[in-house]
Amino acid sequence: MNLDNKNILVTGGNGMIGRHLVELLYDTTTSNITIADLPNVDLRDRKDCKAVCEGQDIVFHLAGIKGSPQTAKNNPSRYFVPMLQFNTNMMEAAREEGVEWYLYTSSVGVYHPAEVFVEDDVWKTFPSENDWYPGWAKRMGELQAKAYEIEYGWKNYSIIRPANVYGSYDNFGEHSMVIPSLIKKAKGAGVSGTLSVWGDGSPIRDFVHAKDVARGMIFAVENEITEPLNLGSGNGVSIAQIASSIAARFECGIEFDKTKPSGDSKRLMDMSRTYSYGFKNSITIDVGLEETIRWYLNE
């Protein structure tokens, strides 16, 4: 599919991945791009979803709820209910309006704990207890697409499952994820200060830059890929390595707080399927961390 001269809608276009996606679309296509986001559009309202989908050729559905594992555990309805509303309303509106292609953004949270996440393993297990509510909400969106395919022959959709995403425009607030949290704490510690890291630093994670996720989204639509695709880096890196790189950048020391939980020992995305289509990542963790830190310091 050629994305030039298309009417493209991006929900969640003001978020981290959304901003990178919109920038790439402006840089690489001649499309007319519309962003659907709060406060102008409430995706919990089916009428709003139908209105923004009218006349659109392609929909990239990225909208979700930002937060942390702690929020997901203590305030599950804050995730679960709005995400069900966003996903159900938007996909139904897109189908009714006859869009040419629809991209649904799922999550690493749909997977059960494992060292390596393989796309076809999702429905053999349940989501992790730590991702129980957001994981099920994302799974329901995937099932909705499959239900439309069975009942209506609606096959014009892609599903992508990003790993641990970071980059410029990330959330550096109270409930930020690993990389932005460490960057914020390291800046606060300052030169000769100490960066406190939860756990012993041994867990291995798959971190992927938001720009590579955005590239993967465009790739999936251009190639009309209907199989779910993992979007990770293809490489694992320990929390200790991430912390060391960030601490070196801010010239501070590191202290591992082993009284705090470390989490699962290893969580990586199997990128075999994605790479088999010809996609390749473009941003290494070292380059991505430097870009993210520079953006944060200049924000």
DAGI-V593301 format. One record per backbone hydrogen bond with DSSP energy under -1.0 kcal/mol. CO is the residue of the C=O (numbers start at 1). NH is the residue of the N-H. E is the energy in kcal/mol with one decimal. If there is no record, write none. Layout:
co:CO nh:NH e:E
co:CO nh:NH e:E
This chain:
co:6 nh:32 e:-2.9
co:7 nh:57 e:-2.7
co:7 nh:58 e:-2.0
co:8 nh:34 e:-2.9
co:9 nh:60 e:-3.2
co:10 nh:36 e:-2.3
co:11 nh:62 e:-1.2
co:12 nh:15 e:-1.8
co:15 nh:19 e:-2.6
co:16 nh:20 e:-1.4
co:17 nh:21 e:-2.6
co:18 nh:22 e:-2.8
co:19 nh:23 e:-2.3
co:20 nh:24 e:-2.3
co:21 nh:25 e:-2.6
co:22 nh:26 e:-2.4
co:23 nh:27 e:-2.1
co:24 nh:28 e:-2.3
co:25 nh:29 e:-1.7
co:32 nh:8 e:-2.9
co:34 nh:10 e:-2.8
co:36 nh:12 e:-2.0
co:37 nh:41 e:-1.8
co:42 nh:45 e:-2.0
co:45 nh:49 e:-1.9
co:46 nh:50 e:-2.5
co:47 nh:51 e:-2.2
co:48 nh:52 e:-2.3
co:49 nh:53 e:-1.5
co:53 nh:56 e:-2.1
co:57 nh:100 e:-1.8
co:57 nh:101 e:-1.6
co:58 nh:9 e:-2.8
co:59 nh:103 e:-3.1
co:60 nh:11 e:-2.3
co:61 nh:105 e:-1.5
co:68 nh:72 e:-2.5
co:69 nh:73 e:-1.8
co:70 nh:74 e:-2.6
co:71 nh:75 e:-3.0
co:75 nh:78 e:-1.2
co:76 nh:79 e:-1.1
co:76 nh:80 e:-2.9
co:77 nh:81 e:-1.3
co:79 nh:83 e:-2.0
co:80 nh:84 e:-2.0
co:81 nh:85 e:-2.0
co:82 nh:86 e:-3.3
co:83 nh:87 e:-2.6
co:84 nh:88 e:-2.3
co:85 nh:89 e:-2.3
co:86 nh:90 e:-2.5
co:87 nh:91 e:-2.0
co:88 nh:92 e:-2.0
co:89 nh:93 e:-2.4
co:90 nh:94 e:-2.6
co:91 nh:95 e:-2.3
co:92 nh:96 e:-2.5
co:93 nh:97 e:-2.2
co:94 nh:99 e:-2.0
co:101 nh:59 e:-2.2
co:102 nh:158 e:-2.3
co:103 nh:61 e:-2.9
co:104 nh:160 e:-2.1
co:107 nh:110 e:-1.4
co:108 nh:111 e:-1.6
co:111 nh:128 e:-1.3
co:115 nh:268 e:-1.8
co:117 nh:270 e:-2.7
co:118 nh:121 e:-2.1
co:119 nh:122 e:-1.3
co:121 nh:124 e:-1.7
co:122 nh:125 e:-1.3
co:128 nh:131 e:-1.0
co:131 nh:135 e:-2.9
co:132 nh:136 e:-2.0
co:133 nh:137 e:-2.2
co:134 nh:138 e:-2.1
co:135 nh:139 e:-2.1
co:136 nh:140 e:-2.2
co:137 nh:141 e:-1.2
co:138 nh:142 e:-1.5
co:139 nh:143 e:-2.4
co:140 nh:144 e:-2.2
co:141 nh:145 e:-1.8
co:142 nh:146 e:-1.8
co:143 nh:147 e:-2.7
co:144 nh:148 e:-2.1
co:145 nh:149 e:-2.0
co:146 nh:150 e:-2.2
co:147 nh:151 e:-2.6
co:148 nh:152 e:-2.8
co:148 nh:154 e:-1.4
co:149 nh:153 e:-1.1
co:153 nh:155 e:-1.1
co:155 nh:157 e:-1.7
co:156 nh:102 e:-1.5
co:158 nh:104 e:-3.1
co:159 nh:229 e:-2.4
co:160 nh:106 e:-3.0
co:161 nh:231 e:-2.2
co:164 nh:208 e:-2.4
co:166 nh:210 e:-2.6
co:167 nh:170 e:-1.2
co:173 nh:176 e:-1.1
co:177 nh:181 e:-2.2
co:178 nh:182 e:-2.5
co:179 nh:183 e:-2.4
co:180 nh:184 e:-2.4
co:181 nh:185 e:-2.3
co:182 nh:186 e:-2.5
co:183 nh:187 e:-2.2
co:184 nh:188 e:-1.9
co:185 nh:189 e:-2.1
co:186 nh:190 e:-2.0
co:190 nh:193 e:-2.1
co:193 nh:253 e:-3.3
co:195 nh:255 e:-2.8
co:197 nh:257 e:-3.3
co:201 nh:240 e:-2.6
co:203 nh:239 e:-1.9
co:204 nh:267 e:-1.9
co:205 nh:237 e:-2.2
co:206 nh:164 e:-2.0
co:208 nh:166 e:-1.7
co:209 nh:213 e:-1.7
co:210 nh:214 e:-2.5
co:211 nh:215 e:-2.3
co:212 nh:216 e:-2.3
co:213 nh:217 e:-2.1
co:214 nh:218 e:-2.1
co:215 nh:219 e:-2.5
co:216 nh:220 e:-2.4
co:217 nh:221 e:-1.8
co:218 nh:222 e:-3.0
co:219 nh:223 e:-2.1
co:220 nh:225 e:-2.5
co:221 nh:224 e:-1.2
co:229 nh:161 e:-3.0
co:231 nh:163 e:-2.1
co:237 nh:205 e:-2.5
co:238 nh:242 e:-2.0
co:239 nh:243 e:-2.9
co:240 nh:244 e:-2.5
co:241 nh:245 e:-2.3
co:242 nh:246 e:-2.2
co:243 nh:247 e:-3.0
co:244 nh:248 e:-2.4
co:245 nh:249 e:-1.7
co:246 nh:250 e:-1.6
co:247 nh:252 e:-2.2
co:251 nh:192 e:-2.9
co:253 nh:195 e:-3.0
co:255 nh:197 e:-3.0
co:256 nh:258 e:-1.2
co:257 nh:199 e:-2.2
co:257 nh:260 e:-1.7
co:265 nh:204 e:-2.7
co:268 nh:117 e:-3.3
co:271 nh:275 e:-2.9
co:272 nh:276 e:-1.9
co:274 nh:279 e:-1.3
co:275 nh:278 e:-1.6
co:284 nh:288 e:-2.8
co:285 nh:289 e:-2.6
co:286 nh:290 e:-1.9
co:287 nh:291 e:-2.3
co:288 nh:292 e:-2.3
co:289 nh:293 e:-2.7
co:290 nh:294 e:-2.5
co:291 nh:295 e:-2.1
co:292 nh:296 e:-2.4
co:293 nh:297 e:-2.7
co:294 nh:298 e:-1.6
